[in-house]
Amino acid sequence: MTDPNARDLLLRGGLVGGRRQDVAIRAGRIERIAPDLPPAGREVLDVGDRLVLPGFVETHIHPDKAFIADRTEGLRAGGPSPLALVAELKKSFTEDDVYRRARRVLELAVRHGCTTMRAHVEIDAFVELRGLAALARLQREFAGVLDLRLIAFAQEGVFNDGVTQGLLREALRGGVEALGGCPYMDRDQRAHIDWCFDTAQAFGVPLDFHADTAEDPAMLTSDYIAAQTVARGFQGRVTLGHLCTLDALEPEPRARVIAALAEARISVISLPATELHVKGRGDRRLTWRGIAPLAALRAAGVTVAVSTNNIVNPFTPYGHPDPLRQALVAAMAAHLGNLDQMAWLLELVTTSAARAIGLADYGLAEGCRADLVVLDARDPAQAITEQAEKLWVLKGGRVVAQNTRTSELRGP
């Protein structure tokens, strides 16, 4: 569907696919990409040999528990886990409190080039539906600036109280478009996974699991999730976040799991900033990092993305909703520093990320929605290494954010 109220625009002289080209936008969609296009009544925006990309996609993020690091202690040896710290804080969350903090996340994300965000909203006995109410308000308010897609997320498990299952069903009946599971929060992980599949099938929604965060291979669940995905005909409708345990597997079992994920068409979202902060704190000799093997997954045909996850809370106290920053963290943490790797790394926050969440009409091609970001760089490697400024952010062909980076150098 086109937006009849969108402005017609011509991006002049951007770098698209490694060549200097114009991008003609009409009614919120990309009409044509070619060199030296005539304005044809469009407003002209000269982007001057800057890198033009599809808008960034945050595939796994938690706005509802952002900016709470100052409300509790940080992680320390022998101290409470981030799960325990945040669970206690959630009891005092109000709808307005969540709204204010989450709105800050969304505003920052747009400023940093994000045009679509899929967010986990925690629903449990602690916070009930207050977080969902806040995010639903923001979903309506940000329409036309940021596509906010919500996941009803069972952070505290589904068998630990008598209300969470009903609250999750209520959220899905109300139109939340995906169900999020967290198997390691229930004693019987497979029962948790089965309940999520049963519920997702009943409501006709896709699944997104937080899965395999432990370093113990005996806790692995992604192989079971892959088997259930195929058995239930859910291929292409399941996403797994984290998958840290793959970092602890020997090469042969790791390869078998990756092959099973590829066969089930399961997408994988790595969250490197959180893993680097949380993992390996109890190991005094070799510190494991828990980063999913992105290059190996991608080589096997698995759709892979990276995302921010947590924002200024005990899980990631320095978290910031900037996909370009996450690309840099992934490059460092997952040994993706070669130029050929950095050439495709931005796909993990653009085209590959869009595939992971089933985003339609997305991309830098004729007919796609004109959701774009223009970076102050000439290629992906420069954008990542220099953390290039996002000069213009467009949603449906409309500029929704404009940023500048200026400096004055005074020589000796």
C-alpha positions as CSV (number, residue, x, y, z in Angstrom):
1,M,0.0,0.0,0.0
2,T,1.3,3.5,-0.8
3,D,0.9,6.5,1.3
4,P,-1.1,9.2,-0.6
5,N,0.1,11.9,1.8
6,A,3.8,11.1,1.5
7,R,6.0,13.7,-0.2
8,D,7.7,12.9,-3.5
9,L,11.5,13.1,-3.1
10,L,14.6,12.6,-5.2
11,L,17.7,11.6,-3.3
12,R,20.5,13.0,-5.6
13,G,23.9,11.4,-5.9
14,G,23.9,8.7,-3.2
15,L,26.0,5.6,-3.2
16,V,23.7,2.7,-3.9
17,G,25.2,-0.8,-4.6
18,G,28.7,0.8,-4.8
19,R,27.6,3.3,-7.6
20,R,26.6,6.9,-7.6
21,Q,22.8,6.8,-8.3
22,D,19.6,8.7,-7.6
23,V,16.7,7.3,-5.7
24,A,13.3,8.6,-6.9
25,I,10.5,8.3,-4.3
26,R,6.8,8.7,-5.0
27,A,3.9,8.2,-2.6
28,G,6.2,6.7,0.0
29,R,7.8,4.1,-2.2
30,I,11.0,3.8,-4.3
31,E,9.9,4.4,-7.9
32,R,13.2,4.2,-9.6
33,I,17.0,3.9,-8.9
34,A,19.3,5.1,-11.6
35,P,22.0,7.8,-12.3
36,D,21.0,11.3,-13.2
37,L,17.2,11.1,-12.9
38,P,15.1,14.2,-13.6
39,P,13.4,15.7,-10.6
40,A,10.0,15.4,-12.3
41,G,8.3,17.6,-9.8
42,R,10.0,16.0,-6.8
43,E,11.8,17.9,-4.0
44,V,15.6,17.2,-4.4
45,L,17.8,16.2,-1.5
46,D,21.4,16.2,-2.4
47,V,23.1,13.4,-0.4
48,G,26.5,14.0,-2.0
49,D,28.2,10.6,-2.4
50,R,27.0,9.2,0.9
51,L,26.1,5.6,1.5
52,V,22.3,4.9,1.1
53,L,21.0,1.9,2.9
54,P,17.5,0.5,3.8
55,G,16.5,1.7,7.2
56,F,18.0,-0.2,10.1
57,V,15.9,-3.0,11.8
58,E,16.0,-3.7,15.5
59,T,14.9,-7.3,15.7
60,H,15.3,-8.0,19.4
61,I,15.0,-5.2,22.0
62,H,13.4,-4.6,25.4
63,P,12.2,-0.9,25.7
64,D,10.0,-1.8,28.6
65,K,12.9,-2.4,31.0
66,A,15.3,0.3,29.6
67,F,17.0,3.0,31.7
68,I,16.7,1.3,35.1
69,A,20.4,0.7,35.8
70,D,20.3,3.5,38.4
71,R,17.5,1.7,40.3
72,T,19.5,-1.3,41.4
73,E,23.0,-2.7,41.8
74,G,25.1,-3.9,38.9
75,L,26.5,-7.4,38.4
76,R,29.2,-8.5,40.8
77,A,30.8,-11.8,41.8
78,G,28.4,-13.8,44.0
79,G,25.7,-11.2,43.5
80,P,22.2,-11.5,42.1
81,S,21.7,-12.3,38.5
82,P,20.3,-9.6,36.1
83,L,17.1,-11.7,35.9
84,A,16.6,-11.5,39.6
85,L,17.4,-7.8,39.8
86,V,15.0,-6.8,37.0
87,A,12.3,-9.1,38.3
88,E,12.2,-7.3,41.6
89,L,12.1,-3.9,39.8
90,K,9.2,-4.9,37.6
91,K,6.9,-5.2,40.6
92,S,7.0,-1.4,40.8
93,F,6.7,-0.6,37.1
94,T,3.7,1.6,36.2
95,E,2.3,2.1,32.7
96,D,3.5,5.8,32.7
97,D,6.9,4.8,34.0
98,V,7.3,2.2,31.2
99,Y,5.9,4.7,28.7
100,R,8.4,7.4,29.5
101,R,11.5,5.1,29.4
102,A,10.4,3.3,26.3
103,R,9.6,6.5,24.5
104,R,13.2,7.6,25.0
105,V,14.4,4.3,23.5
106,L,12.2,4.8,20.4
107,E,13.3,8.4,19.9
108,L,17.0,7.4,20.1
109,A,16.4,4.5,17.7
110,V,14.9,6.7,15.1
111,R,17.8,9.2,15.5
112,H,20.2,6.3,14.8
113,G,18.5,5.2,11.6
114,C,16.0,2.6,12.8
115,T,12.8,2.4,10.8
116,T,11.4,-0.9,12.1
117,M,11.6,-2.4,15.6
118,R,10.4,-5.6,17.0
119,A,10.2,-5.4,20.8
120,H,9.7,-7.9,23.5
121,V,7.1,-6.8,26.1
122,E,7.3,-8.7,29.4
123,I,4.0,-10.2,30.5
124,D,4.0,-12.0,33.8
125,A,2.7,-11.9,37.4
126,F,5.0,-9.1,38.3
127,V,4.2,-6.5,35.6
128,E,1.0,-8.0,34.3
129,L,-0.2,-6.0,31.2
130,R,1.1,-2.6,32.2
131,G,4.1,-2.7,30.0
132,L,2.0,-3.8,27.0
133,A,-0.4,-0.9,27.5
134,A,2.5,1.5,27.5
135,L,4.1,0.0,24.3
136,A,0.7,-0.1,22.6
137,R,0.4,3.7,23.2
138,L,3.8,4.2,21.7
139,Q,3.0,2.0,18.7
140,R,0.1,4.3,17.8
141,E,2.0,7.5,18.5
142,F,5.0,6.5,16.4
143,A,3.0,5.3,13.4
144,G,4.5,6.9,10.3
145,V,7.9,7.4,12.0
146,L,8.8,3.9,13.3
147,D,7.0,0.6,12.7
148,L,6.9,-0.9,16.2
149,R,6.0,-4.6,16.3
150,L,5.3,-6.2,19.7
151,I,6.0,-9.7,21.1
152,A,4.1,-11.0,24.1
153,F,7.1,-12.3,26.0
154,A,7.1,-14.8,28.9
155,Q,10.4,-13.7,30.6
156,E,9.5,-15.4,33.9
157,G,8.4,-18.7,32.3
158,V,4.8,-20.0,31.8
159,F,4.5,-22.6,34.6
160,N,5.7,-20.7,37.7
161,D,2.4,-19.0,38.5
162,G,-1.3,-19.3,37.8
163,V,-1.7,-16.1,35.7
164,T,1.0,-15.7,33.1
165,Q,-0.5,-18.1,30.5
166,G,-3.9,-16.3,30.7
167,L,-2.2,-12.9,30.4
168,L,-0.2,-14.0,27.3
169,R,-3.4,-15.3,25.7
170,E,-5.2,-12.0,26.5
171,A,-2.4,-10.1,24.8
172,L,-2.6,-12.3,21.7
173,R,-6.4,-11.9,21.6
174,G,-5.8,-8.1,21.7
175,G,-3.7,-8.2,18.5
176,V,-0.1,-8.6,19.6
177,E,1.5,-10.2,16.6
178,A,4.1,-12.7,18.0
179,L,4.6,-14.9,21.1
180,G,8.0,-14.9,22.9
181,G,9.2,-17.9,24.9
182,C,12.0,-18.3,27.4
183,P,12.4,-22.0,28.0
184,Y,15.3,-21.8,30.5
185,M,12.9,-20.0,33.0
186,D,10.9,-23.2,33.5
187,R,12.1,-26.4,35.0
188,D,10.8,-28.4,32.1
189,Q,12.2,-26.6,29.1
190,R,10.6,-28.9,26.5
191,A,7.2,-28.4,28.1
192,H,7.6,-24.7,27.9
193,I,8.5,-25.0,24.2
194,D,5.5,-27.2,23.5
195,W,3.2,-24.8,25.3
196,C,4.5,-21.9,23.1
197,F,4.1,-23.9,19.9
198,D,0.5,-25.0,20.9
199,T,-0.4,-21.4,21.7
200,A,1.2,-19.9,18.6
201,Q,-0.7,-22.4,16.5
202,A,-4.0,-21.6,18.2
203,F,-3.6,-17.9,17.6
204,G,-1.8,-18.1,14.2
205,V,1.3,-16.0,15.3
206,P,5.0,-16.6,14.8
207,L,7.4,-17.6,17.7
208,D,10.4,-15.8,19.0
209,F,12.4,-17.7,21.7
210,H,15.1,-16.5,24.0
211,A,17.1,-19.7,23.8
212,D,20.3,-21.4,24.9
213,T,22.0,-18.8,27.1
214,A,23.9,-21.4,29.2
215,E,27.4,-22.7,28.7
216,D,26.3,-26.2,29.6
217,P,25.6,-28.2,26.4
218,A,23.2,-30.3,28.4
219,M,20.8,-27.3,28.6
220,L,20.6,-27.1,24.8
221,T,17.1,-26.6,23.4
222,S,17.6,-25.2,19.9
223,D,17.8,-28.7,18.4
224,Y,14.4,-29.6,20.0
225,I,12.9,-26.2,18.8
226,A,14.2,-27.0,15.3
227,A,12.6,-30.5,15.4
228,Q,9.3,-29.1,16.6
229,T,9.4,-26.4,13.9
230,V,9.5,-29.0,11.2
231,A,7.1,-31.3,12.8
232,R,4.5,-28.6,13.2
233,G,5.0,-27.0,9.9
234,F,6.3,-23.7,11.4
235,Q,9.3,-23.4,9.0
236,G,10.2,-19.7,8.4
237,R,8.1,-18.6,11.4
238,V,10.5,-19.1,14.3
239,T,13.2,-16.8,15.5
240,L,15.8,-17.6,18.2
241,G,17.6,-15.0,20.2
242,H,21.0,-15.5,21.9
243,L,22.1,-19.1,21.1
244,C,25.1,-18.6,23.3
245,T,25.4,-22.4,23.9
246,L,26.6,-22.9,20.4
247,D,29.8,-21.1,21.5
248,A,30.3,-23.9,24.0
249,L,29.7,-26.9,21.7
250,E,32.4,-29.0,20.0
251,P,32.6,-28.5,16.2
252,E,30.7,-31.6,15.2
253,P,27.6,-31.2,17.4
254,R,27.6,-27.4,16.6
255,A,27.5,-28.2,12.9
256,R,24.6,-30.6,13.4
257,V,22.6,-28.0,15.3
258,I,23.3,-25.3,12.7
259,A,22.2,-27.8,9.9
260,A,19.0,-28.4,11.8
261,L,18.3,-24.7,12.2
262,A,18.9,-24.2,8.4
263,E,16.6,-27.1,7.6
264,A,13.8,-25.6,9.8
265,R,14.4,-22.1,8.3
266,I,14.8,-20.7,11.8
267,S,16.3,-17.2,12.0
268,V,19.0,-16.4,14.6
269,I,19.5,-13.1,16.3
270,S,22.8,-12.5,18.1
271,L,23.0,-10.0,21.0
272,P,26.7,-9.5,21.4
273,A,26.7,-6.5,23.7
274,T,24.7,-8.3,26.3
275,E,26.7,-11.6,26.0
276,L,30.0,-9.8,26.4
277,H,28.7,-8.1,29.6
278,V,27.0,-11.1,31.2
279,K,28.8,-14.3,30.2
280,G,31.9,-15.9,31.7
281,R,31.8,-14.1,35.0
282,G,32.4,-17.3,37.0
283,D,35.3,-18.7,35.0
284,R,38.7,-17.9,36.5
285,R,40.7,-19.4,33.7
286,L,39.1,-19.2,30.2
287,T,36.2,-16.7,29.9
288,W,33.7,-17.8,27.3
289,R,31.9,-15.0,25.5
290,G,28.7,-16.7,24.3
291,I,28.5,-15.1,20.9
292,A,26.5,-17.1,18.3
293,P,28.8,-18.2,15.5
294,L,27.5,-15.7,13.0
295,A,29.8,-16.5,10.0
296,A,29.1,-20.3,10.3
297,L,25.4,-19.8,10.6
298,R,25.3,-17.5,7.6
299,A,27.5,-19.8,5.5
300,A,25.0,-22.6,6.3
301,G,22.1,-20.6,4.9
302,V,20.6,-19.5,8.2
303,T,19.1,-16.0,8.3
304,V,21.2,-14.1,10.9
305,A,20.8,-10.7,12.5
306,V,22.3,-8.7,15.3
307,S,20.4,-6.4,17.6
308,T,20.7,-4.3,20.7
309,N,18.7,-6.2,23.3
310,N,18.9,-4.3,26.5
311,I,19.2,-0.5,27.2
312,V,21.0,0.7,30.4
313,N,19.9,-2.0,32.8
314,P,21.7,-4.8,34.6
315,F,21.8,-7.0,31.5
316,T,23.6,-4.3,29.4
317,P,24.3,-1.1,31.4
318,Y,25.9,0.5,28.3
319,G,23.2,-0.6,25.9
320,H,22.2,1.9,23.3
321,P,19.6,1.6,20.5
322,D,22.0,2.1,17.6
323,P,22.3,-0.9,15.1
324,L,25.5,0.5,13.6
325,R,27.1,0.3,17.1
326,Q,25.9,-3.3,17.3
327,A,27.5,-4.1,14.0
328,L,30.8,-2.9,15.3
329,V,30.4,-4.9,18.5
330,A,29.6,-8.0,16.5
331,A,32.6,-7.4,14.2
332,M,34.9,-7.3,17.3
333,A,33.3,-10.1,19.3
334,A,32.7,-12.6,16.4
335,H,36.0,-12.1,14.6
336,L,34.4,-10.4,11.6
337,G,37.0,-7.8,10.9
338,N,38.1,-8.8,7.3
339,L,36.9,-6.4,4.6
340,D,34.8,-9.1,2.9
341,Q,33.1,-9.8,6.2
342,M,32.4,-6.1,7.0
343,A,31.0,-5.8,3.5
344,W,28.1,-8.0,4.5
345,L,27.9,-7.2,8.2
346,L,25.5,-4.3,7.7
347,E,23.1,-6.9,6.2
348,L,22.6,-8.2,9.7
349,V,20.9,-4.9,10.7
350,T,19.2,-4.3,7.3
351,T,18.1,-6.9,4.8
352,S,18.9,-10.1,6.8
353,A,17.3,-8.6,9.8
354,A,14.2,-7.8,7.8
355,R,14.0,-11.4,6.6
356,A,14.4,-12.6,10.2
357,I,11.1,-10.9,11.2
358,G,9.2,-11.4,8.0
359,L,9.3,-7.8,7.0
360,A,7.6,-7.3,3.6
361,D,8.2,-4.6,0.9
362,Y,11.6,-3.8,2.5
363,G,14.9,-3.0,0.8
364,L,16.7,-0.7,-1.5
365,A,14.9,-1.6,-4.7
366,E,12.1,-0.3,-6.9
367,G,8.7,-0.9,-5.4
368,C,10.0,-1.1,-1.8
369,R,8.8,1.2,0.9
370,A,11.1,4.3,1.1
371,D,12.5,3.5,4.6
372,L,16.1,4.6,4.2
373,V,19.1,5.8,6.1
374,V,21.9,7.9,4.6
375,L,25.3,7.4,6.3
376,D,28.3,9.8,6.2
377,A,30.5,7.1,4.6
378,R,31.3,5.6,1.2
379,D,31.1,1.9,2.0
380,P,30.0,-0.4,4.9
381,A,33.5,-0.9,6.2
382,Q,34.0,2.8,6.7
383,A,30.5,3.2,8.2
384,I,31.3,0.5,10.8
385,T,34.9,1.4,11.7
386,E,34.2,5.2,11.9
387,Q,30.7,4.8,13.3
388,A,29.5,7.2,10.6
389,E,26.8,9.7,11.3
390,K,23.2,9.0,10.2
391,L,22.7,12.1,8.2
392,W,19.1,11.5,7.1
393,V,16.6,9.0,8.2
394,L,13.5,8.5,6.0
395,K,10.3,6.7,6.8
396,G,7.9,6.2,3.9
397,G,9.8,8.8,1.9
398,R,9.6,11.4,4.6
399,V,12.7,12.7,6.5
400,V,12.0,11.8,10.2
401,A,15.5,12.6,11.5
402,Q,18.4,14.6,10.4
403,N,21.8,14.7,12.1
404,T,25.0,16.5,11.6
405,R,28.5,15.9,12.8
406,T,30.8,18.9,12.7
407,S,34.2,19.7,14.1
408,E,36.7,22.5,13.9
409,L,40.4,21.3,13.8
410,R,42.9,23.9,14.8
411,G,46.4,23.1,13.8
412,P,49.6,23.9,15.7
